[in-house]
Amino acid sequence: MGSDFDTTTFTDTDADLGPADSGGSDDDLSGADGNGTAAGGSRRRRKVRNTDSPADQNAAILAAAAAEFTEVGVRRANVDEVAKRAGVSRSTLYRRFPNKEALLLGVTSELYERGMERLVEAVAGLGPRDAVVEAFAAGAELVTEDPLMRRLVLTDYEMKSITKSVTSLFIDVVTGRVASTLRNAGAQMPDAELIEAVELHVRLVISFLETPASDEARQAPDAVRALAQKYLAPMIW
């Protein structure tokens, strides 16, 4: 997947960052005295930096990257803008995420984990066939409602080569988690058959959303549930 990324914004020199590259504070001012006065006597404004814990900085970076990917797409995402949003230096961002691929994987991992939590909540206490119906409906709503997931999975046509990889990751992650959820709900079919059936369901969700029915009534939640009840639920036993 890495070969498809425009990584130039992640390989520009960080010479302007001064001491931060060698472990110094992100607030350090190269060429300034202890009071923040530049060598020529002029006053320079300190950059506001995120001084939270590494875990909090990681969270800020991922949130900033998610916003950047949502607004401009992965190929046009700029590391300077991500760092600025997160309140960290580029060198700090590089230490956490060495390239755009690592940043994308970090963002999508969080995104899909939140999505799976929503699916698990939707099917809690249901039998396997009813769980299929609710998982299908919840999955359709999730991809439709979340702007970043929709962009990555469905609409970012400029990024087709990358979104194919992301979509494959999405399918693998969701298939495994949903299959486990259905097993816990009482599914008795062999593991291999359960995985195959669930993967087909996940692919159908993506196809259903990518090319919606011309009749808008068939896109309504009740219609989606009826479709899943009639054709998908019988595949699980």
N, C-alpha and C positions, 0 to 999 in steps of 0.2 A: 504494500500500500504506500510505502514511503516514496517510491519513485514518482507517484502522481502528484505530490505536493509541490507547490511553489514555496520553497523554504528560504528564499533569499532574505526575507525579513527576519529570519532566525539565525543568520550567519553573518550579519553586519558586525563590524568591529565594535567592541565595548570600551575602546580606549577612553572615550569621554566620561566613563563612569568612575575613573580614578580609583581610590582606595577600596571601593565596594567590590571590585573584582578579586581582591586579595583577602577578602573577609572583613574589610572595614565597614563602618556604618554606611547605610544607604544615604544618610544625610550629609556625608562628608562633602566639602567643597574644595576641589582641587585648586591650588593657587591662592587660597584664602587664609587669613590668620585665624587665631583662635576665636575671634569675635565675628568671623564670617565676612571680613572685609577683604576684597580682592587685592592682588598685589599692586594694582594701579591706584588704590585708594578708594575705588567706588564700592558701594554697598551692593551685595548680591543677595537675592531672596533665596532662602533655603527651600528646597523642594520638600513638600509634605510627603512623608513616607509611612507605609504601614509597618508599625513596630510591634504588631501582635506576634503571638507564638507561631512557629512554623506551620502547625496544623491550621491555624486561623488564616495565615497567609495563603496556604494551599487552597483553602475554601474560597478566599477572595479572588485568587487567580482563576479558579475554575468558573466562578460566577461571572467574572469579567469576560472570560473566553466564551462562555455560553451566550452572553449578550452580543459579543462581537460576531460570533458565527451566525446567530439568528439574524442580525441586521445586514451583514454583507456577504455571508457565505464563507466557507472554509478557505477557498483559494484566495479571496481578497482580504481575509483577516490579517491584521497587522500587529506584530508583537509589541510595538511601541504603544499602540492604543490599548491593548490588553493590559500591559504593565501600568499604564496611566490610570485605567479604570480601577485596577486592583490596589493602586497606591504602593507599588513596589518598583525597584529598579529592574532593568532588563537582565542584569546579571543574576539577580535573585530569581527571576522567572526561569532563566536558562538552567539554573542549578536544580530547580524543581522539575522542569519539563524541557528537555534538551532540544526538542524540535516540535513542529506543528502536529505531527502525527501523535506524539505522546500527549500533547495537550488535548487533541480531539478525542483520543481514547479515554483520557481522564474525564472529560465532559460527558461523553456518551455512557460511560460506566455508571456515573451518578444518575444520569437521566433514565437509563433503563432500570436501575435499581429502584428508583422512585416509582416507575411505571409498574414494576412487578409487585411492589407493595400494594399498589392500588388494585391490581388484579387479584391478589390473594385476599384482600379485604372483600372484594366483590363476590367471591365464591365461598366465603367462610360459611360452614354449616350445611352446604348443599351436597347432594349426591353427584356422582360423576357426570351424568348427562345434563342435569340442570347447571352444573358448574361450567360445562362446555358453552352453554348458551350465554351465561353471564360473562364468561371470560371473553367470548367473541365480541359481545356488545361493548364491554369495557375497553377492550383493545381498540376497537374502532373509534370510540369516543376519545381515547387517549391520544392516538395519532392525529385525530382531527383537531383537538383542542390545544395541544402543546405546540407552540409555534416552532420551537427548535426541532422537536422530533418530526414534525410535519416536513420541515425543510430538509432535514437529513435523509428521511426515508422516502419522501414522495416528490417534492417539488424542485429540488436543486438540480435542474437538468444540466446546468453548466458543469456541475461537479459529478457527472454520471459515473466516471471511473472510480471516484472516491466513494460516492454514496452506495455503489454496488458493494464495496467492501464493508461499509458501515451497515448496510441492510443485511448482509450475510451474518455479521456479528449479532445484529438485532435478532435475526431468525434463530441462530444457535442459542443465544442466551434465553430468549423467551420460550423456545421449544422445551428446553431442559427444565426450566422452572415450572411451566404450566403442566408438563408431564408429571413432575413430582407432586404438584398440587392435586392433580386428578387421581394419582395413585393414593394420596392421603385421603381423598374424598371417597375412595372405595372402588376405583377401577381395578378390574381383575385381569385384563388382557395382558399378554406377554410384553415385556419392556420394549422390544424392538418394534412391535406393532403399535404400541402406544406412542412411541417417539415419531414414527412415520405419520400416524394420524394427526398428531398435534402439529407437526411441521406443516402438513397440508393445510390445517386450519389457519396457522399463522400466515402462510403465503396467500391464502384466500383473503384474509383481512387486508393485507397490503394491496392486493389486486383490486379488491372491492373499493378501496379508498382512492387508489391511483386513477381508476377509471370508473367513476360513479355511475349508477344507473341513470338513464335519461329521465325516468319518472322519479321526481323528487320524493314522492310518497314512499318509495321503496328504500329511501335513505333514512327514514324516521326510525328512532330507537325501537319502537314496537315491531316494525317491519324487519329490522335487522335480527331481533330476537326470534321472530317467527321463522325466518330463513334458517337460523342456526338450529332451532328446535326441529325443523323438518328434515334438514339434510345433513347437519354435522353431528348432532347429538347421537343418532343411531350408530355412528362409527365408533363410539366409545362404549365398552362394556366391562 
